[in-house]
Amino acid sequence: MLMEVVAQASEEEQLALIRAHPELAVETESLTEASAAEQKGAGLKSLSEAEYERFATLNKEYQEKFGFPFIICVRMHSKMEIFAAFERRLRNSKAAERAKALVEIGHITRLRLRDMVEVPKMVGLTTHVLDTVRGTGAAGMRVEVRQPLKTPVATMLDEHGRAILLNELVPGPHEIKFHAGAYMTGTKFYDVIPVRFVVEEGATHIHIPLILSAFGYSTYRGG
């Protein structure tokens, strides 16, 4: 529906939309967070000096011929494919390039809208510690994780008492150590709370919350 509206817009309106997009591989403060992330993902933020110069030349030639920036959905192409498309499309007519730019804007818009409405699938090991004494997440608590044949890792819970402890899981016995004593103020009945569990083959995400009070705690496997 959105791109149908764009297709029915006047040529001047279409050109204004196209010209609102940034050139590729150009450092500018006006680059949006989404554009910066997309260009980085395509390798356009880690170019060699020769590649930067090549982009600068292509950007200039394209602007001089068409009067608007080269647009391509970088998330759908590799760096070399972008270079090839740039050089190939320089041979197009202005009308053909305007139409192609609008198609690419449609791809960019569709992917960004999908990112906004889809909930990313969690992977790895996550936790959330609720401090029932304060009625908040246990912000700043130190947590350690031990897993088979791996170096133990430690992290601090964020301001909500949450943390991603591992980015991927390996089968076998694991242990989380919650450093409750160093976190708690006043009464400190517990020092370190160990939670041992087994990761089964094929598991991709395990969430282990901890509900903590001054003299007790509970834990379970969450979703």
NORSULVEN-V241738 format. One record per residue. N is the residue number from 1. RES is the residue in three letters. D_FIRST is the distance of its C-alpha to the first C-alpha in whole Angstrom. Layout:
n->N res->RES d_first->D_FIRST
n->N res->RES d_first->D_FIRST
This chain:
n->1 res->MET d_first->0
n->2 res->LEU d_first->4
n->3 res->MET d_first->6
n->4 res->GLU d_first->5
n->5 res->VAL d_first->6
n->6 res->VAL d_first->9
n->7 res->ALA d_first->10
n->8 res->GLN d_first->11
n->9 res->ALA d_first->13
n->10 res->SER d_first->16
n->11 res->GLU d_first->18
n->12 res->GLU d_first->20
n->13 res->GLU d_first->17
n->14 res->GLN d_first->16
n->15 res->LEU d_first->19
n->16 res->ALA d_first->19
n->17 res->LEU d_first->16
n->18 res->ILE d_first->18
n->19 res->ARG d_first->21
n->20 res->ALA d_first->20
n->21 res->HIS d_first->21
n->22 res->PRO d_first->24
n->23 res->GLU d_first->26
n->24 res->LEU d_first->27
n->25 res->ALA d_first->31
n->26 res->VAL d_first->31
n->27 res->GLU d_first->33
n->28 res->THR d_first->31
n->29 res->GLU d_first->31
n->30 res->SER d_first->28
n->31 res->LEU d_first->26
n->32 res->THR d_first->24
n->33 res->GLU d_first->25
n->34 res->ALA d_first->22
n->35 res->SER d_first->23
n->36 res->ALA d_first->26
n->37 res->ALA d_first->26
n->38 res->GLU d_first->24
n->39 res->GLN d_first->26
n->40 res->LYS d_first->29
n->41 res->GLY d_first->28
n->42 res->ALA d_first->28
n->43 res->GLY d_first->32
n->44 res->LEU d_first->31
n->45 res->LYS d_first->33
n->46 res->SER d_first->36
n->47 res->LEU d_first->37
n->48 res->SER d_first->40
n->49 res->GLU d_first->41
n->50 res->ALA d_first->41
n->51 res->GLU d_first->38
n->52 res->TYR d_first->37
n->53 res->GLU d_first->39
n->54 res->ARG d_first->37
n->55 res->PHE d_first->33
n->56 res->ALA d_first->35
n->57 res->THR d_first->36
n->58 res->LEU d_first->33
n->59 res->ASN d_first->31
n->60 res->LYS d_first->33
n->61 res->GLU d_first->33
n->62 res->TYR d_first->29
n->63 res->GLN d_first->29
n->64 res->GLU d_first->32
n->65 res->LYS d_first->31
n->66 res->PHE d_first->27
n->67 res->GLY d_first->27
n->68 res->PHE d_first->24
n->69 res->PRO d_first->24
n->70 res->PHE d_first->24
n->71 res->ILE d_first->21
n->72 res->ILE d_first->21
n->73 res->CYS d_first->19
n->74 res->VAL d_first->23
n->75 res->ARG d_first->22
n->76 res->MET d_first->22
n->77 res->HIS d_first->25
n->78 res->SER d_first->28
n->79 res->LYS d_first->30
n->80 res->MET d_first->32
n->81 res->GLU d_first->29
n->82 res->ILE d_first->28
n->83 res->PHE d_first->31
n->84 res->ALA d_first->31
n->85 res->ALA d_first->27
n->86 res->PHE d_first->28
n->87 res->GLU d_first->31
n->88 res->ARG d_first->30
n->89 res->ARG d_first->27
n->90 res->LEU d_first->29
n->91 res->ARG d_first->30
n->92 res->ASN d_first->27
n->93 res->SER d_first->27
n->94 res->LYS d_first->25
n->95 res->ALA d_first->22
n->96 res->ALA d_first->22
n->97 res->GLU d_first->22
n->98 res->ARG d_first->19
n->99 res->ALA d_first->17
n->100 res->LYS d_first->18
n->101 res->ALA d_first->17
n->102 res->LEU d_first->14
n->103 res->VAL d_first->13
n->104 res->GLU d_first->16
n->105 res->ILE d_first->14
n->106 res->GLY d_first->11
n->107 res->HIS d_first->13
n->108 res->ILE d_first->15
n->109 res->THR d_first->12
n->110 res->ARG d_first->11
n->111 res->LEU d_first->15
n->112 res->ARG d_first->15
n->113 res->LEU d_first->13
n->114 res->ARG d_first->15
n->115 res->ASP d_first->18
n->116 res->MET d_first->17
n->117 res->VAL d_first->17
n->118 res->GLU d_first->19
n->119 res->VAL d_first->23
n->120 res->PRO d_first->25
n->121 res->LYS d_first->28
n->122 res->MET d_first->31
n->123 res->VAL d_first->34
n->124 res->GLY d_first->37
n->125 res->LEU d_first->40
n->126 res->THR d_first->39
n->127 res->THR d_first->41
n->128 res->HIS d_first->41
n->129 res->VAL d_first->44
n->130 res->LEU d_first->44
n->131 res->ASP d_first->48
n->132 res->THR d_first->49
n->133 res->VAL d_first->51
n->134 res->ARG d_first->49
n->135 res->GLY d_first->46
n->136 res->THR d_first->44
n->137 res->GLY d_first->43
n->138 res->ALA d_first->46
n->139 res->ALA d_first->44
n->140 res->GLY d_first->46
n->141 res->MET d_first->48
n->142 res->ARG d_first->49
n->143 res->VAL d_first->48
n->144 res->GLU d_first->50
n->145 res->VAL d_first->48
n->146 res->ARG d_first->51
n->147 res->GLN d_first->50
n->148 res->PRO d_first->51
n->149 res->LEU d_first->53
n->150 res->LYS d_first->50
n->151 res->THR d_first->52
n->152 res->PRO d_first->51
n->153 res->VAL d_first->48
n->154 res->ALA d_first->48
n->155 res->THR d_first->46
n->156 res->MET d_first->45
n->157 res->LEU d_first->43
n->158 res->ASP d_first->40
n->159 res->GLU d_first->40
n->160 res->HIS d_first->39
n->161 res->GLY d_first->42
n->162 res->ARG d_first->39
n->163 res->ALA d_first->39
n->164 res->ILE d_first->38
n->165 res->LEU d_first->42
n->166 res->LEU d_first->41
n->167 res->ASN d_first->38
n->168 res->GLU d_first->39
n->169 res->LEU d_first->41
n->170 res->VAL d_first->45
n->171 res->PRO d_first->46
n->172 res->GLY d_first->50
n->173 res->PRO d_first->51
n->174 res->HIS d_first->50
n->175 res->GLU d_first->51
n->176 res->ILE d_first->49
n->177 res->LYS d_first->52
n->178 res->PHE d_first->51
n->179 res->HIS d_first->53
n->180 res->ALA d_first->53
n->181 res->GLY d_first->57
n->182 res->ALA d_first->56
n->183 res->TYR d_first->53
n->184 res->MET d_first->55
n->185 res->THR d_first->57
n->186 res->GLY d_first->60
n->187 res->THR d_first->61
n->188 res->LYS d_first->60
n->189 res->PHE d_first->61
n->190 res->TYR d_first->58
n->191 res->ASP d_first->59
n->192 res->VAL d_first->56
n->193 res->ILE d_first->54
n->194 res->PRO d_first->54
n->195 res->VAL d_first->51
n->196 res->ARG d_first->52
n->197 res->PHE d_first->49
n->198 res->VAL d_first->49
n->199 res->VAL d_first->46
n->200 res->GLU d_first->45
n->201 res->GLU d_first->44
n->202 res->GLY d_first->40
n->203 res->ALA d_first->40
n->204 res->THR d_first->37
n->205 res->HIS d_first->37
n->206 res->ILE d_first->39
n->207 res->HIS d_first->39
n->208 res->ILE d_first->43
n->209 res->PRO d_first->43
n->210 res->LEU d_first->46
n->211 res->ILE d_first->47
n->212 res->LEU d_first->50
n->213 res->SER d_first->53
n->214 res->ALA d_first->56
n->215 res->PHE d_first->58
n->216 res->GLY d_first->56
n->217 res->TYR d_first->52
n->218 res->SER d_first->50
n->219 res->THR d_first->48
n->220 res->TYR d_first->45
n->221 res->ARG d_first->43
n->222 res->GLY d_first->39
n->223 res->GLY d_first->36
